[in-house]
Amino acid sequence: MLSNNYTNRLFGRTRGRSKKKINLKNYYEAVDKYKLQNYDEKLDYILDIGTGYGETSIFLARKFSDKVVISCEKYIDGNITLLKNIEKNKIQNIRLYNGNVYDVLESSNEKYFRLVWIFFPDPWPKNRHAKRRLITCDFLIKLHKILKENSEIYIATDSIIYIRFILSSIYNCKDYFLWLNQYEMNLHIKDYFDIETKYYKKAINSQRKPSLFILRKL
Ligand SMILES: C[S@@+](CC[C@H](N)C(=O)[O-])C[C@H]1O[C@@H](n2cnc3c(N)ncnc32)[C@H](O)[C@@H]1O
């Protein structure tokens, strides 16, 4: 299922700059092995969006071993790293979606998800690219529809422009989500979790402090 609406389109790269040769046939076979076949209504699912090299998916799979993590990413080099780490660590509860998160949302009519993580979504800082940003009120409402009651969304970013944009999206969605940590915005991500992703490290190396937003479904 492909999305043709502008806001649902995919932007950014699907391959790394190094253009290291990849056997795509082997890649898609490996992806297929980790594809979600069907949702099981007895289980709780976690949606991990834009996982890059998959550090968050490994972290979540270990932390919530009774839940199934759906790692959603279109970046092939990142997914290859994730697949290697799943095998190396013998992780059983990750399913991989190689593509656009909108497809996952559109294919899930029921409320299967207990948690959504979005770590360092692309900030698209230029005004002319603002429409590409993922976190809008419309997007949050789409997440609202697939979340179980009282479920939570975690969003991390180090971009001041995106922080402002997320704040206005949260405000516009105040009937759908409660912003749980609005009085704790100055805490560091490490005060919540011991996790470092590629973009977390980039932020710290550039002396930018990542902010974390925690929303609870109303
Ligand atoms: C800035 S990177 C962050 C990667 C990782 N979460 C981290 O913290 O290092 C954002 C990622 O989101 C992915 N992405 C952007 N839009 C997406 C979409 N609509 N569906 C799935 N992944 C998406 C991009 O491919 C990119 O790898």
The ligand as an SDF file (V2000), in Angstrom:
LIG
                    3D

 27 29  0  0  0  0  0  0  0  0999 V2000
   17.1340   11.5730   12.3220 C   0  0  0  0  0  0  0  0  0  0  0  0
   16.9060    9.8560   12.0550 S   0  0  0  0  0  0  0  0  0  0  0  0
   16.8340    9.2110   13.7240 C   0  0  0  0  0  0  0  0  0  0  0  0
   17.2140    7.7640   13.7950 C   0  0  0  0  0  0  0  0  0  0  0  0
   17.2010    7.1310   15.1990 C   0  0  0  0  0  0  0  0  0  0  0  0
   15.8780    7.1450   15.7890 N   0  0  0  0  0  0  0  0  0  0  0  0
   18.1990    7.7870   16.1140 C   0  0  0  0  0  0  0  0  0  0  0  0
   17.7680    8.3260   17.1620 O   0  0  0  0  0  0  0  0  0  0  0  0
   19.4030    7.7220   15.8380 O   0  0  0  0  0  0  0  0  0  0  0  0
   15.1880    9.8000   11.5770 C   0  0  0  0  0  0  0  0  0  0  0  0
   14.8210    8.4910   10.9160 C   0  0  0  0  0  0  0  0  0  0  0  0
   13.4150    8.4650   10.6370 O   0  0  0  0  0  0  0  0  0  0  0  0
   13.2090    7.7630    9.4230 C   0  0  0  0  0  0  0  0  0  0  0  0
   11.8920    8.1730    8.8910 N   0  0  0  0  0  0  0  0  0  0  0  0
   11.5400    9.4070    8.4880 C   0  0  0  0  0  0  0  0  0  0  0  0
   10.2740    9.4360    8.0590 N   0  0  0  0  0  0  0  0  0  0  0  0
    9.7980    8.1540    8.1920 C   0  0  0  0  0  0  0  0  0  0  0  0
    8.5670    7.5440    7.9190 C   0  0  0  0  0  0  0  0  0  0  0  0
    7.5300    8.2400    7.4070 N   0  0  0  0  0  0  0  0  0  0  0  0
    8.4090    6.2190    8.1800 N   0  0  0  0  0  0  0  0  0  0  0  0
    9.4580    5.5070    8.6950 C   0  0  0  0  0  0  0  0  0  0  0  0
   10.6760    6.0430    8.9900 N   0  0  0  0  0  0  0  0  0  0  0  0
   10.8390    7.3430    8.7380 C   0  0  0  0  0  0  0  0  0  0  0  0
   14.3760    8.1840    8.5490 C   0  0  0  0  0  0  0  0  0  0  0  0
   14.6570    7.2360    7.5420 O   0  0  0  0  0  0  0  0  0  0  0  0
   15.5200    8.2890    9.5650 C   0  0  0  0  0  0  0  0  0  0  0  0
   16.2950    7.1100    9.6220 O   0  0  0  0  0  0  0  0  0  0  0  0
  1  2  1  0
  2  3  1  0
  2 10  1  0
  3  4  1  0
  4  5  1  0
  5  6  1  0
  5  7  1  0
  7  8  2  0
  7  9  1  0
 10 11  1  0
 11 12  1  0
 11 26  1  0
 12 13  1  0
 13 14  1  0
 13 24  1  0
 14 15  1  0
 14 23  1  0
 15 16  2  0
 16 17  1  0
 17 18  1  0
 17 23  2  0
 18 19  1  0
 18 20  2  0
 20 21  1  0
 21 22  2  0
 22 23  1  0
 24 25  1  0
 24 26  1  0
 26 27  1  0
M  CHG  2   2   1   9  -1
M  END
$$$$
